[in-house]
Structures are given as C-alpha cells and as structure tokens.
C-alpha cells in the first residue's frame, strides 16, 4: 500500500479521469492497465514492482481534452536536441526517445566551447591581416589579351629571402632561432618591415627597379644608399664610406650613415632606415642570426663590405664563432666587397658574388708642403691603440737602426706613446685635420706587421697614406703591403732585423733616393688607389644592384 500511495502521489498532477496513453497502445495507460475513479492507473497483474511514475514526455498536458485518448503531450526539447518532427516515427506508434545526453561534464563542455570561440577569433584575425600576394612566375603568367605565356625576363626573378639555408650543417652550427615563418605573426612582421613605397617602385617582387624601368614620375628619384657601421670614427667608416659621399651625391645617389652599435634603440633605427633604402651596405660588422634575419628582410639589396679578417681572432688564431657569423653574413648578402685578395678568397667560399674593392685615400688631401727637420731623421708610424703591438715588436730592429743612424727619431701619430723603449720618440696626437701635415713633415714611413691571418687581412692603409704623402716606405713582407709596394721603386720589404736596419740606413744616407721613391709612390697611389679610381668600380657594381 505504501508503494501504491507513492505511485499515486507521483502521478497526482494528472487531471481526474484523463486517460493515459501506454507505450504499447493497450488500454490507454502507461502501464498496460485501466484508470480508476481518481484518474490513477491501476496496477498490472505482474506485480507492484512495475508500478512507476510516467516519464514527463508521456504525461498529458492540461490543454488536452478528456475524450482524446490517442493524443500525447509533446515533450520539452533539451539543449542541443532536434525537434520531434525531424525524426521519423517508430513502427507501432510509440514516441521517439530523447537523444542521449553528452558524456562530457559541464566544465569540459564549457572548455570545448571556449576553445572553439578562440579558434574562430584567431581565424578571423588571420583573415583580416593583409598578406603579400605571391604571383606566379612570369613564364606561367599569360600576357594581356593573349593565351600563350610570354618569355620570362631574367631580371624578374625573385631574390632569395632570409638566410640561405642550403647548407644544413652550417645551419646547425649557427644555431638559428625558431623564427616565425607562417601564420598571422609572420604576416604582421612582414607588414612592419615592408617599406611604404615598395609596392610603388618595386617590380612586384618586393625589390627596387632600375631608374630606366621606373615610371616617369619616379625616374627622377635618386638611389638611396645606407651605410651601416659601428661608428663614424672607425677607420673603415672614414676610408670606405664617408669620403665617397661627395662623389655619390654628384652621381645622383643619396648616401646616409647609421650606427648599429648602441643598444636596442640603435638597432630599431637601423632597421627602420634599412627598409627605406635601396641598397644597404654593412661595413665590417657581423650580426647575430636573429638580427641578420631581420636586416635581410628589411633590405631590398644587402652588401657586406669588410677590410679586416673578421673571421678569426686578433692574434690570428681560428675562431669558430666568428667564422660562423662571417659565413652567415656572406651568404645572406647579394654582394660582398673585399679589401684585398686574401679576404676575397675567404669570402668566395660562401658567396661567389665577390668584388675586390681596395682601400683608397684622397691623394689631393695628402699633397701638402711641409718643412722637414734637418737635425734629425724622423721615422713616422701612424695607427691606433689596437695596432700598438706591431710597433712594440719592432723595437728590436729600431734599436739596431738607431745605433747605425745618428739622430734617428720615431714619430708616433696615434693615441699612445712608448716611453723607455730605447729609441727617441716624438708622440703626436692623431687628428684628421693634421695627419697629412704630420706625415709630410717626416722622412721615412714604416709599417711593421706580423705574418698571420689577422695581419694578412689588413688592407695596407698605412702604406697608402705614406705613398700619398710622398714618403718612401719600409714594410714587412706580409699581407697587402707586399702587393702595394713595388720593391726598389716605391719602397723596400724587410723580413729580418738585419734587413730592417740596412734599408733604413740606406734611405737615411741618400736624400735623392728618398725623393725619387716618394714621387713614384705618389703616382702609384693616385693611379690605382685614389678615391676617384675606386669609386668608378664601386659605382658600376651599385648601379647593377639598384
């Protein structure tokens, strides 16, 4: 009786006398029996255990009449459940069972919904970013109005983007970072590094076009050159960049200089100016892999100019780190300018586009008249604190020469002095305005140096300055010095202490010989190593790139 009362209470919300439609359509009840006077279904004959409450979707609604025994109340749809009219009716007229609820917990379902929303937002952001249109090759692109493709132009080839990754072993040695290559982050990075006028002046491949191929309005614009170095006071910047600026402007170019050293602000300024230039020329400086990748992406044309053996240590020993950075720099550039034959041979191992551009001097600036001392014979050495070691190693033969030549004095045009070296010295602070005057007021120029890889990378700047000033030169037989000096005509090459002392004594005792060698050296410097002669070689290469 207790169970029967519980069943009556469970179905007490049914209206009095309302028939119940059973699942099998027998007797209009949900239990296969009849309805009593209170509107409650009677128990079947199989026992009280089958007397349970009707499911909600099988209960009758208040709007149904008492005489409609075949009608059934439509169940309330759950979240994610299809309408009842969409499912085909089962045979026998029984109602459609509700769909099974997902087995995921509410927290898991919410996490899946958030993941779907995040993915949809990322896809929308990716579609909103402007992407660089990759056009097919010109050989596959039909001409306007013609069905046949036109002949490919070799000038329209796409330039290589980023660091060339052909050598996988070298890539592993460089340990390049995982930089963005796909997705919306890479697209945003390309958008920031793309010059604003690249699409106007470019040929569709992200590079500048020559002036002959530009539009009439853009033909008058000059080619913009950007020189990147560690500072304006560096000798490589002064002799391989700044002294050519008047000639570049006279030829219709717009040269500018930016310092790459100085922290994050200087780096961002360099990248900002690089994307506006037509040709970027990096002077003697190598960069880490990530910064080199950014510079390569920002530059239309990239050139590496070096006049030192930056791939080894300063003592001439090999360096794996410097060699890896030098190799990456040479591979990433469109052209390499080398200061001498030794440097050009090392660069050609990583980039075949190498041009030999020797260091040059303004010979007109060194053609000055100065009074030479009469009571002493001055040997002059010009340099800096970084090359002091070469002069310190020459003190042995300088003492021997001082004993053989009375009144011998060493003039040091630099930022240091060598007191107590056993030879009379005359220190002179280096200044760009007075260096030509100090050289012209001397008798003999000396250039001692070692015979290692670092010394072989030197480009004989001291020798060229001595020759432009009209001085005979005595130098070590090593590196580019041996290529510039003509033995017995413009100077002498010495290897031992005895040879050094003998050549200095020979020049000290013959003023006519000093004058004749000085004039021959001045003519050679003006013909082969003047800024006018070297500029013509530079101009032809830069015009081909731009």
Buried (B, 14 or more C-beta within 10 A) or exposed (E): EEEEEEBBEBBEEBEEEBBBBBBEEEBBBBBBBEBEEEBBBBBBEEEEEEBEBBEEBBBBEEEBEEEEBEBBBEBEEEEEBEEBEEEEEEEEEBBBEBEEEEEEEEEEEEEEEEEEEEEEEEEEEEEEBEEEEEEEEBEEEEEEEEEEBEEEEEEBEEEEEBBBEEEEEBBEBBEBEEBEEEEBEBBBBBEEBBBEEBEEBBBEBBBBBBBEEBEEEBEEBBBBBBBBBBEEEBBBBBBBBBBBBEBBEEBEBBBBBBBBEEEEEEBEBBBBBBBBBBBBBBBBBBBEBEBBBBBBBBBBBBBBBBBBBBBBBBEBEEBEEBBBBBBBBBBBBBBBBBBBEBBBEBBBEBBEBBBBBBBBBBBEBBBEEEEEBEEBBBBBBBBEEEBBBBBEEBBEBBBBBBEBBEEBBBBBBBEEEBEEBEBEBBBBEBEEEEBBBBBBBBBBBBBBBBEBBBBBBBBBBBBBBBBBBBBBBBBBBBBBBBBBBEEEEBBBBBEEBEBBBBBBBBBBEEEEEBEBBBBBBBBBBBEEBBBEBBBEBBBEBBBEBB
